[in-house]
Amino acid sequence: MSKPITINQLKKLCNEEIAKGHGDYAIMISNDDEGNGFHYLWYSFATLQEMKDESYFDYHDLLYDMDKNVAPLDKTIILG
């Protein structure tokens, strides 16, 4: 089973892209595991608790859909 990217890994990947001259590029992320649905990255880091507190979306639907075997919910951060 593959594991989600950590913040430390993301930082390394971002630094590599900056070194390639891509620092001013806009970021798109995939909507799904297959990588065939995309949207721009509109906000930076938010914990699940922060998202619940701000009512950005239905928190319970997110928790239901997440595979808790992939990463613990209390150690998950959202980019959106």
Buried (B, 14 or more C-beta within 10 A) or exposed (E): EEEEEEEEEBEEEEEEEEEEEEEEEEEEEEEEEEEEEEEEEEEEEBBBEEBBEEEBEEBEEBEEEEEEEEBEEEEBBBEB
